[in-house]
Amino acid sequence: MPVRVLLLTLLAAVAMTGCSRGPSFEDKRDDAIAAYQSGELEKAEQILYEISADNPRDFETRYYLARTYAGAGNFPRAVDEWDAVILLRPAFAEAHYRRGNALVSLHREQEAIAAWEEASRLNPSYAEAHYNQAKAHEERGDYNRAVEKFVEAIGADSTFFPAQYGLAYLLERAEQFDIAADRYRSAMRADSTQVIAQMGYIRALRSSGDPAAAMEELDRFIANRNPQPPLSDSLETMREALSREAGSR
């Protein structure tokens, strides 16, 4: 066979081999991420697990594999993957935060609190990390610590409704009704669509000894919300009670 023909044959063989090589690592990873984002968790997990074996230090692969395990409710594996992500990027606050979420799902509350503490240390503006600590302390009965963490969450983001409402509700439970009313107003400013904050404000006004103000706020709520039965019936019963209380003063 002439040399020129042999070279052309070899080049053609190399080209065919290149075409049949299949998708690259990046293509597989992108396919897995797209599957995760569209809710195809089983597909995402299968691909990510496969490519992580050959590329254990690829950050995006480990990150999305951890997210996939957590989304599927496989929290033990999620914790392991978040550990891997943290080894790759120790200062990545989100990984510590999500690791804490996985740990609390495994009822490992103390470890979860420590993870959220680390997330908020790395990123003081991480309102969700402060908030999760607050809720954990509240559930453990450490109300002073819970208040402190709610305040930190609000300091990180004053528009973060869960923290504003959580602090108001905790103060109401502690019978600090005047302060609770102020905090409910802050929660309403953070998200005016939240009915629970408006009803909490009405309760706090009533409990603080100002039924007239509570009735005024209730009337505003009814006018703006136009609630239907059975809620409207319940609110009307409340209004009648407030009217009697205001009239007896």
N, C-alpha and C positions, 0 to 999 in steps of 0.2 A: 504494500500500500504506500503510495507517495506520502512524503512527510507532510505536505500541505493538507491532504485529505485527512490524515491521522490527527493533525492539530484541530481541524474543524470538528471532527467527531468527538474529540475529548472536550472541546469547549461546549458543544451541544449537550454532552452528558452532564457537565458541571452545571449548566444553566437549568437543566431539568431537575437535577438534585436540589438546587436552590429553590425552585418553585414548589417542590413537594415537601419542603422542610416543615411546613405548618406554621401556625400562629406563634409570634414571639412572646416572650415573657410579658412585655408591656401590653400586648394585645389581650392576653389572657387576664391580666390584672384589670385592664379597663373593662373587659367584659364582665368580670366579677363585680366590680364596683357598680356598673350599670344595673346588674341583677339585684344587688343589695338595695340600691336606690329605688328600684321599681317594686321592691317587696318580695323578690324571689330569693328568699333566704337560703333555701336548700341548695339551689344552684350556686349562689354566691359562696356558701360554705365549702362546697365540693371543690370549686376552682381555687379558692384562696388557700385552703388546706393543702392542696396539691402543690401549688407554686411556692408556698412558704417553706416547704421541705428543701427546695433547691435554692431559695433566696431568703434565708432566715433573718437577714438584717435589712430587708426592705421595709421601710417604715410604713408606707401606705398599705402594703399587704397585711402586716400585723395589725395595723389600726382598724382596717375594715373587717378583718377576721374577728377581732374582739367585739366590734359593733354587731357583727352578724351573730356571734354566740349569744350576746346579751339580748338581741332582738328575738332570738328563738327561745329564750328562757333557759339557756344552758349556762348558768352563772358560774359554776366551777371552772369551766373552760374559759369563760370570759375573763375571770380573775387572772388565770394563767397568761392569757394573751395581753391583758393590760400590764402585767408584770414585764412581759417582753417589750412592749411599747415603751415603758418607762426606762428599761435598760438602754434602749436606743436613744431616747430623749428624756433624760431625768427631769428637766425643767418644764416639761409639757403639762401645764396645769390641767387641761381637759382629761388627760389620761388618769391622773390621780382622782379627779372628780368622778369619772365614770367607773373607775375601780371601786370607789366607795359605794356607788349605787349597786354594783354587783355584790359587794360584800354584805350590804344591809339586806339584800334579797336572800342571802344565805344565813341571816340572823347572826351575823358577826358584827354587831353594832359598834363595839369599841374600835375595832379595826377600821370600820367605815368612817367613824368620826375622825380618826387619825388621818385617813386618806383625804377627807374633805378639808381638814385643817391644812394639810400640805398644799392642796389646790388653792386655797385662799391665801396662803402665805406666798405662793409663787405668783399669784395674780389677785391682788387685793380687791380688784373691781369685779371679781367673780361672784356676783350676787347669789347665784344658785348654790354655790358651795357654802356660803355663810348661812343661807336659808336651810339647807339640809342639816347643818349642825344644829341650828335652832330647833328644828322639829325633833331631832334625835334627843336633845336635852329635855325638851318639853315632855316627850314620851317617857323619859326616865325620871320625871318629876323634879328636875333641876331647873326651876322656873327662872331664877336669877340669871343663870347662864343662858337660858333660852332667850330671855329679853335682850341680853347683851348681843347675841348673835343675830337676832332679828334687826336690831339697830345697825349692826355692821352691814347686813344685807341691804338695808335701806340707804345707808351711807354710800354703798357701792353703786346702787341704782335706785333712785327715789321713785322711779316709775314701775318698779317691780312689784306688781300687785300682790302676789302671794305673801311677800314679807310684810307689806303694809297691813294686809288683812290679818295675817297670823299674829302680829304684835297686838293689834286692836282686840282680837278675840281673846288672846291670853290675858290682857289687862281687864277685859270684861269679866272673865272667869275669876280673876283675882279681886273683883268688886271695886276696881279702880275706875268707876264709871265716867267721871269727868275726863280723865286722861284717855280712856277708851273711846269716848265720843270724838275727841280731837283726832285720834288715830284712824277712826273709821272715816272721818272726813278726808284725811290724807289718802286713804285707800280709794275713796270715791274719786278723788282727783286723779289718781293713778289710772283708774279704769272706771269711767262713769257708767258702763254697761252692766256692771256686776251687781245683781240684785242682793246678794248676800251682804255686801258692804252697806247698802242702803238700809236693809232691815236691821243690821247690827247697830247702825247709827240711831235708828228709832228706839231700839231696845235700850241702848246706853243712855239716851236722853230721858227715857221714862224712868230707868233705874236710878238716875242721878237726881231725881226729884223734880223734873220739869216736864210733866205730862202735856202741858200746852204746847211746848216746843216740839215734843214728840208727835202730837196730833197734827201740827202744822206740816211737819216733814212727811207724815203719812199721807196727808191730803195731796201734797206735791207728788209723792210717789204714785198714788192712785191716778192722778190727773195725767201724769206723763206715761205711765205704763199701761193704763186701761186694762187691768187684770180681769180675767174671766173666771167664772165658777170652776172649781170650789175655792180658789185662792181669794177671789173677790169677797166671798161670804166670810172667810176667815179674817180678812182685813177689816171688813165692816164691823165684825164683832170686836176686834181690837180697838177700832175707832170709838165705838160706844163706851168701852171701858176707859179709854183715855179721856173722853169727854166727861165722864162721871168723876174721874180723879181730878181733872182740872177744875171742875165746878165745885168740888169740895174744899178747894184751897182758898 
